[in-house]
Amino acid sequence: MATKIRLQRHGKKGRPFYYIVVADSRAPRDGRFIERLGSYNPNTNPATIDINFDKAVTWVDNGAQPTDTCRAILSYKGVLYKKHLQGGVKKGALTQEQADAKFAAWLEQKDGKITGKKADLSSAKQATRKAALEAEAKKNQDKAAAIAAKNTPPAEEVVEEEAAPVVAEGEEAPAAEATETPADSAE
């Protein structure tokens, strides 16, 4: 029987999550399976992968072929690297202690990368939120200034009207206004 390690789709339309299962290659995608190894949720950032590491290594050692996506997931979690190191131990190229030390170093490096990515994502999210709050505060200040300017009485216009001299109907205009320019008299 040819076994495959593949994804079994669950979730609602547009929001999928998957079970990682071992199934007969002839079984339908969401149908009968032999064993459930874990789950994969691509909706989170970074994607959430829950997997039973020991069962996955056992199935890969026994010849179960992962699909392309499952191969990427198993590689990300270190299952394929563990199988590679176990092959080196079987051939005599490594001792079990050396293989375990290499795998532990790889896991530390991987955890550092994941932690760094999560920190970068959270700092970027905080920076975006801070910029949005500053833009909103500036917009509110501009709006408050516009409302204040609209509601204040036009005191400057009243002062200008009082400063202009009042001319009665029978009197002549002040001298500054009465002088005509030569261009005006030509008309």
C-alpha positions in Angstrom: 0.0 0.0 0.0 1.4 3.4 -1.0 1.0 5.9 1.8 1.2 9.6 1.5 1.6 12.4 4.1 -0.8 15.1 3.0 -3.1 17.9 4.0 -6.8 17.3 4.8 -8.8 20.6 4.4 -11.1 21.8 7.1 -12.5 25.2 8.0 -15.0 27.5 6.3 -14.8 29.0 2.9 -11.9 31.5 2.7 -10.5 30.5 6.1 -9.0 27.0 5.7 -7.0 25.1 8.2 -5.6 21.7 7.5 -4.9 18.4 9.3 -1.6 16.7 8.4 -2.5 13.1 7.9 -1.1 9.8 6.7 -3.4 8.3 4.1 -3.6 5.7 1.4 -2.7 7.4 -1.9 -5.9 6.2 -3.4 -8.2 7.7 -0.7 -10.0 11.0 -1.4 -8.4 14.2 -0.1 -10.8 14.7 2.8 -11.7 11.1 3.2 -10.3 8.1 5.1 -6.9 8.4 6.6 -4.6 6.1 8.6 -3.3 8.5 11.2 -3.4 12.2 12.1 0.0 13.7 12.6 -0.9 17.3 13.4 -2.4 20.5 12.1 -1.5 23.5 9.9 -3.1 26.9 10.1 -2.0 29.3 7.3 -4.3 32.1 8.5 -1.9 33.3 11.2 1.4 35.1 10.7 3.7 33.2 10.9 1.6 30.1 10.1 0.8 27.8 13.0 2.1 24.3 12.7 1.4 21.6 15.3 2.9 18.3 14.6 3.7 15.1 16.5 7.4 15.0 15.6 8.2 11.4 16.6 5.2 10.0 14.6 6.2 12.0 11.6 9.8 10.8 11.7 8.6 7.2 12.0 6.2 7.5 9.0 8.9 9.2 6.9 11.4 6.4 7.9 8.8 3.8 6.9 8.5 5.2 3.4 5.4 7.5 3.5 5.8 10.1 0.7 4.9 13.7 1.6 3.2 15.9 -0.9 5.0 19.1 -1.9 3.3 21.3 0.7 3.8 18.6 3.4 7.4 18.3 2.4 7.9 22.0 3.0 6.1 21.8 6.4 8.1 18.8 7.5 11.3 20.4 6.4 10.4 23.6 8.3 9.8 21.6 11.5 13.0 19.5 11.0 11.5 16.1 10.4 13.4 15.7 7.1 16.6 16.9 8.6 16.2 14.4 11.5 15.7 11.6 8.9 18.8 12.8 7.0 20.9 12.7 10.2 19.5 9.2 11.1 20.6 8.0 7.7 24.1 9.2 8.5 24.0 7.3 11.8 22.9 4.1 10.0 25.8 4.4 7.5 28.3 5.0 10.2 29.3 8.6 9.1 28.0 10.1 12.4 27.5 8.9 16.0 24.1 9.3 17.6 25.5 12.0 19.9 26.9 14.0 17.0 23.6 13.8 15.2 21.7 14.9 18.3 24.1 17.8 18.7 23.7 18.9 15.1 19.9 18.7 15.4 19.9 20.7 18.6 22.0 23.4 17.1 19.7 23.5 14.0 16.7 23.8 16.3 18.3 26.7 18.2 19.0 28.6 15.0 15.5 28.0 13.7 13.9 29.2 17.0 16.1 32.4 16.8 14.8 33.1 13.3 11.2 32.5 14.3 11.5 34.7 17.3 13.2 37.5 15.2 10.4 37.3 12.7 7.7 37.6 15.4 9.6 40.5 17.0 9.9 42.3 13.6 6.2 41.8 12.9 5.1 43.1 16.3 7.4 46.2 16.1 6.1 46.9 12.6 2.5 46.6 13.8 3.3 49.0 16.7 4.9 51.5 14.4 2.0 51.4 12.0 -0.4 51.9 14.9 1.6 54.8 16.3 1.7 56.5 12.9 -2.1 56.1 12.5 -2.7 57.6 16.0 -0.4 60.6 15.2 -2.2 61.2 11.9 -5.6 61.0 13.6 -4.5 63.4 16.3 -3.3 65.9 13.7 -6.5 65.5 11.7 -8.5 66.2 14.9 -6.4 69.3 15.7 -7.0 70.6 12.2 -10.7 70.0 12.5 -10.9 71.6 16.0 -9.0 74.7 14.6 -11.4 75.0 11.7 -14.4 74.8 14.0 -12.9 77.4 16.3 -12.2 79.7 13.4 -15.7 79.3 12.1 -17.4 80.0 15.5 -15.3 83.1 16.5 -17.0 86.4 15.6 -15.2 88.5 12.9 -13.8 91.1 15.4 -11.2 92.3 12.9 -13.8 93.5 10.3 -15.7 95.5 13.0 -12.5 97.4 13.9 -11.8 98.2 10.3 -15.2 99.8 9.8 -14.9 102.0 12.8 -11.4 103.2 11.7 -12.7 104.4 8.3 -13.9 108.0 8.5 -17.6 108.5 8.0 -18.6 111.0 5.3 -21.9 112.7 5.4 -23.9 113.4 2.2 -23.3 117.0 1.9 -19.6 117.0 2.8 -16.7 116.4 0.5 -14.5 113.4 0.7 -11.1 113.7 2.5 -8.3 115.0 0.5 -6.6 111.7 0.0 -9.7 110.3 -1.7 -10.5 113.5 -3.7 -7.3 113.7 -5.7 -7.8 112.5 -9.1 -5.1 111.0 -11.2 -4.5 112.4 -14.7 -5.6 109.1 -16.2 -9.0 109.4 -14.5 -9.6 113.0 -15.8 -8.8 112.0 -19.4 -11.8 109.8 -19.4 
